[in-house]
């Protein structure tokens, strides 16, 4: 019996050790009790056998059955431990399976996220590339017209210069753009620039580069022209194309162009010099009367430098009291008596002497100085008129104003202030406006002229016949007097047709209830013919050139009457 118990005990011990090895793998999760349980069972069984073998009384009382029961208990405990271990291993496997499934799902999610991220990276890369292309395009193109800009033009021009390839550069400026912009506002001005760009592109050959340099200045680059003739033909075509009006919304606008031309040759060592010379030639075209082209010549650069110096001097001419007002008498044709004076500005330059208006007035127009000069002339002339009225109470004074003055809403209030300052009646003052202003359809100009009329100011249309005016425009502005340009007077005796043209202008003015002044009368024959045609007033060198105020005053005391010549000391 003892041997059997020992064998059972040994078997249990061996099996317990094997299970202990397995149980150690899960000891951390199940606690030390689960690992120690088989050992406790073996020890308990061994203790039972030891007690029964050493204590006959217990051995006898338990007998073989007790030993068997002990072995069964030990075996049962081992089986229970196995079941517990199997259950634990099963739960662990399930846990690992769930973790594996979770990891697989996370892996799939990461793959999908990676694919999505890759798509987004590709989309963002495409956006950045498109944005980069847009920035490169915008850096070389004008945002308003979408034409190449100055930087693009210079880049292309620089290639021709550095490669010593033949080229021609045309520099374009649009003659009446500023007046349109001032009259209609920047929105219409911008739309006009777009229309100019479109017409310009449509007029060029395939391969020619058209660019907007800024403001109302454009440029054309002709690559590999045969000779200067190609550039001249293009310029002639562009001048002709822009003679036609441009339709901008509800506005029909005239905007002719002046063009400077430069051709490529050895001394053109930079694109900047090419544009500078083309710009100089363009300004020469404007000075010659606009709506034309000029080919650059080196002498023009010296002239423009002198012109720039003259403009600098003009800025301080008023402060230095270098500007003076001259007066040219205007006579009543039927009676030959003095009717009034026209006030004309002159510049007494300290170095160049008396500078003619044809040289400095265009500079004043371009620089904006004309606004201040015009108003200074108006005040100075009105102050002089105040001193003359006691000698000739019906005397009138005509003052020329730039077209830009009539776009300024404060002009009526300024004129009213001058009349008040010198206590003059409005009937003594006449403002002369150019024929070109009649083409301006803006409400601002119309409102200004209406306000001046309401003040009682008379309006004269100067240099009639040199622009594009029509009967409709003459009726619309309700002027008092029409001034026939001197070019018609000079030619009126050359042929019967020329005389009839002057007669037609005079009759037209009378039909519109306007009076007529003829400018540039230099001979008795011209004066007689104009008087016979019904021209009410005349002025010109036949009677007097423009003279300073003290010389003009000599007309007043004697109430001089023209009878073939004034005996004046000038």
C-alpha positions, 0 to 999 in steps of 0.5 A: 500500500505504501509503495502504491501511494509512493508511485501515485505520489511520484506520478502526481509530482511529475505531472504537477511539475509539467503543468507548473511549467505551462502555468508559469507562462500565464502566471502574470495574468492569473496570480501566484495562487494558480501556479502554486495550486498543484504544488499545494495539492502534491504537498497535501497528498504527500503529507497525508501519506506520511501521516498514515505511514508514520501513525499506525492508528491513523493508517489503520483508521483510514486504510487503503481507502483513505490513501486512494481518496488522497490520490483521487483528490490530488488527481482532481486538483491537477485536472482542475488546474489543467482546465483552468489553464486551458480556459486561460489559454483559450481566453488568451488566444481569443484576446490575441485574435481580437488584437490581430483583427484590430491590427488588421483593421488599423492597417487597412485604415492606414492604407486607405489614409495613405492613399487619401493623403497621396491623392491630396498631396498630388492635388496640392502639388497641382494647385501649387504648380498652377499657382506658380504658373499664375504668379509667373504669368501675372509677373509678366502680364498686365492685370487689366488688359491681360497683355504682356507688361513692361517687364515682359516687353523688355525681356523680349526686347533684350533678347533682340538687342543681345543677339544683335537681331534686327527689330523695330519698337513702337511706343504708343500714347493715346492723345485724349485718354486723360481727358476721358478718364477725368471726365467719365471716371476710372471705370470708363477709362479702364474699359477704354484701355481694354478696348484699345488693347483689343483693337491694337492686338487685332491690328497686328501681324502674327508674331508681333508683340503687343504690350501695355507699359502702363497708363495709356502707354502701349508698345509693339515689338516687330521682330526681324523687319526687312527695314524701316519701311515695315515699321513705318507701314505698321505705324501708318496703319495704327494711326489710321485704325485709331482715327475711328471712334471706340465704343465703350458701353454707352459712350462713343469715344475718340482716342487717337494715338501718337507713335514713336519708332526706334529701329535696332542697330549697333548703338542700341546697347540696352532695352531701356535705351530703346524704350527711352528713345522710342518715348522721346520720338513719341513725344515729338509726334505729340508736339507736332500735332498728335495722331501721327508717328515720328522715327527717332533721331539722335538730335531728339534726345538733346531736345528732350533734355532741354525740354525736361530742364524747361519743365523744371523751370516752369514749376517755379516760374509763377513763384518767381513772377516770370509769367506775364499776361499780354493782351491782344485787342479785339475790334468791332468790325462794322465800327472799327472800335475796341470791343475788348481784349484777349488775355494771353500768357507769356513766359519771360525766362531769365535765360531764354528770354520770352518763351512762346506759348507753343513751347511751354503750354503743352508742358504745363498741360502734361504736368498738370501745372496748367490748372494753376497757371490758368487761374493765375492768368484769370485773376491777373487779367480780371485785376487789370480789367478792373482798372480799365473799365472806368475808361471803357465801361462796355469793355470785355475780357476773354480768357483761354482756359485749358480743357482740364479746367472744365472737368473740375467741379470747383471752376464755377465757384472759383470764377464767382470768387474772382468776380466778387473779389474785383467787383466785376459784372459777369457780362464783362468776362468771357471764357474761351474753350477749345473745340475739342471740349465739345466732343466730351460727353461727360456730365461733369463738363456739361454741369460745369458749363451750365453753372458758368452760364448761370453765373452770366459768363459768356462762352467762346468756342476757340479755333473752330474748324480744327477739330471734330465738332458738329452742329449737334455739339454746338447746339448742345453747349449753347455758346455765345460766340464762335471764333474762326481759326486763323488758318481759314482766314489766311486762305480765304482770299486764295480762292472762291471756295475758301471764301465760301467756306468762311461764309458758310461758317459765319452763316451757320453761327448766325443761324445758331444765334451766335456771333463770330470772331475772326482770328489772325487778320493780317491784311486790310483785304481780309478785314474788309472781306470779313466785315462784308461777310457779316463777321462781328469781331476781328483780331490779329496783327493787322491791328496789334500783336499781343502786348503788355498791359501798359501798351494795351492801355493806350487803346483806351483813352482815345476810344481809337477807331480803326481807319486803315491803321492805328498810330500806336507806339508799339 
